[in-house]
Amino acid sequence: MDIELVVIAIAPIMFLAWFIYTRDRYEREPRRLIVKTFVAGATLIVPVIFAELIGGVFFPASTNPFTLFLHFLLAVALVEEASKYVAVRISVYGSREFNELMDGLVYGAIAGLGFAAPENLLYVLSRGAALGIIRAVLSVPGHVLWGSIIGYYLAQQKIKAAKGAGLTGLSLAVILHTTFDFGLVATGTLLGIVIAVLVVAAGWVIFFRFRKTALALSPFRFGAESPPPALMATKYCIQCGALILADDKFCRSCGAQQQ
């Protein structure tokens, strides 16, 4: 096994795991649940492979654009994003630690990283460092961002009792994933890369907008932030003009009695 290729494959996974984990400003999640969610996402790649093989029989990759679109929509994107949905549901959704919108972003992204880790390792070991570098800035972040969208909507479903929100998040992730894959394969090389970059950029925009909302609505916000010290009312001594507190009866500088 080429150690350099392993490093190229795993380095973006580790960096993004750290980056996502530290975006939670007010209440960092227990590491045991982070690991549990990651493992769930990684383990589910096994049934994903079988599901994609079966899906490929019914919706094969083809030179026909419509058939190819259905292949990426139903046999690839839906299967892979559904695995992230399931990973969050079985690992942390029922936990009392899953208690704010920011948690959805974090755990969804970690589930995406769990899926991306073995997939990226297989691709890089079989196809080389150049692909690993491309995937580090496109495919791996894509899996993270699509997973975070799913997790965010699952958090809305649980915390805000938004019925069906989880499926909304899954649908949005599937649309972005399908656009990414179809754009890369069905168009020319340069146009495909441009489409992929735009999709990932859109994912980052969505992530940071969701994060802004999640932090603003966090129930732990005011417990984590120290409130600014209250401004004390002041006045000036009638005798010497020194600044004293409004409640002072005598000047702290000259001792003169105040009115």
Residue pairs with C-beta under 8 A, 6 or more apart in sequence:
1 125
2 125
4 129
5 124
5 125
5 128
5 129
5 132
6 121
6 124
6 125
8 124
8 129
8 132
8 133
8 136
9 120
9 121
9 123
9 124
9 125
9 132
10 117
10 120
10 121
11 136
12 120
12 135
12 136
12 137
12 140
12 141
13 113
13 116
13 117
13 120
13 140
16 109
16 113
16 140
16 141
16 144
17 34
17 38
17 110
17 113
20 105
20 106
20 109
20 110
20 113
20 144
20 148
21 28
21 29
21 34
21 106
21 110
22 28
23 102
23 105
23 106
23 211
24 102
24 103
24 105
24 106
25 215
25 218
25 224
26 102
26 215
26 218
26 220
26 221
26 223
26 224
26 225
27 100
27 102
27 218
27 220
27 224
29 97
29 103
29 106
29 107
30 97
33 91
33 92
33 95
33 97
33 107
34 106
34 107
34 110
36 91
36 92
37 87
37 88
37 91
37 92
37 107
37 110
37 111
37 114
38 110
38 111
38 113
38 114
38 117
39 91
39 114
40 86
40 87
40 88
40 90
40 91
40 111
40 114
41 83
41 84
41 87
41 110
41 111
41 112
41 113
41 114
41 115
41 147
42 114
42 115
42 117
42 118
43 114
44 83
44 86
44 87
44 114
44 115
45 83
45 115
45 118
45 119
47 83
48 79
48 80
48 83
48 115
51 79
52 75
52 76
52 79
52 80
55 71
55 74
55 75
55 76
55 79
56 71
56 75
58 74
58 75
59 67
59 70
59 71
59 73
59 74
59 75
60 67
60 71
61 68
61 71
61 185
62 68
62 71
65 186
68 182
68 185
68 186
69 178
69 182
69 186
72 177
72 178
72 181
72 182
72 185
73 174
73 178
73 182
76 177
76 178
76 181
77 173
77 174
77 177
77 178
77 181
78 174
80 115
80 143
80 177
81 146
81 147
81 150
81 170
81 173
81 174
81 177
82 170
83 115
84 108
84 111
84 112
84 115
84 143
84 146
84 147
84 150
84 151
84 173
85 150
85 154
85 166
85 169
85 170
87 111
87 114
87 115
88 104
88 107
88 108
88 111
88 147
88 150
88 151
88 154
89 154
89 166
91 107
91 111
92 98
92 103
92 107
93 154
93 158
97 103
98 104
98 107
98 155
98 158
99 159
99 219
100 155
100 159
100 214
100 217
100 218
100 219
100 220
101 152
101 155
101 156
101 159
101 210
101 213
101 214
101 217
101 218
102 155
102 211
102 214
102 215
102 218
103 151
103 155
104 148
104 151
104 152
104 153
104 154
104 155
104 156
104 214
105 148
105 151
105 152
105 155
105 207
105 210
105 211
105 214
106 148
106 151
107 151
108 147
108 148
108 149
108 150
108 151
108 152
108 154
108 169
109 144
109 145
109 147
109 148
109 151
109 207
110 147
111 147
111 150
111 151
112 143
112 144
112 145
112 146
112 147
112 148
113 140
113 143
113 144
113 147
115 143
115 147
116 139
116 140
116 143
116 144
119 143
120 132
120 135
120 139
120 140
123 131
123 132
123 135
124 131
124 132
124 135
137 200
138 180
138 196
138 197
138 200
141 200
141 203
141 204
142 176
142 177
142 180
142 196
142 199
142 200
142 203
145 176
145 200
145 203
145 204
145 206
145 207
146 173
146 176
146 177
146 203
147 173
148 207
148 210
149 169
149 172
149 173
149 176
149 203
149 206
149 207
149 210
150 166
150 169
150 170
150 173
151 169
152 169
152 210
152 214
153 162
153 165
153 166
153 168
153 169
153 170
153 172
154 165
154 166
154 169
155 214
156 162
156 165
156 169
157 163
157 164
157 165
157 166
176 199
176 202
176 203
179 195
179 199
180 195
180 196
180 199
180 200
183 191
183 192
183 195
183 196
183 199
184 192
184 193
184 195
184 196
185 192
186 192
187 195
215 221
232 245
232 246
233 245
233 246
233 247
234 243
234 244
234 245
234 246
235 243
235 244
235 245
235 246
235 248
235 258
236 242
236 243
236 244
237 243
237 244
237 251
237 253
237 254
237 256
237 258
238 256
238 258
238 259
239 251
239 254
239 256
240 251
240 253
240 254
240 256
242 251
242 252
242 253
242 254
244 251
244 252
244 253
244 258
248 258
249 257
249 258
250 256
250 257
250 258
251 258
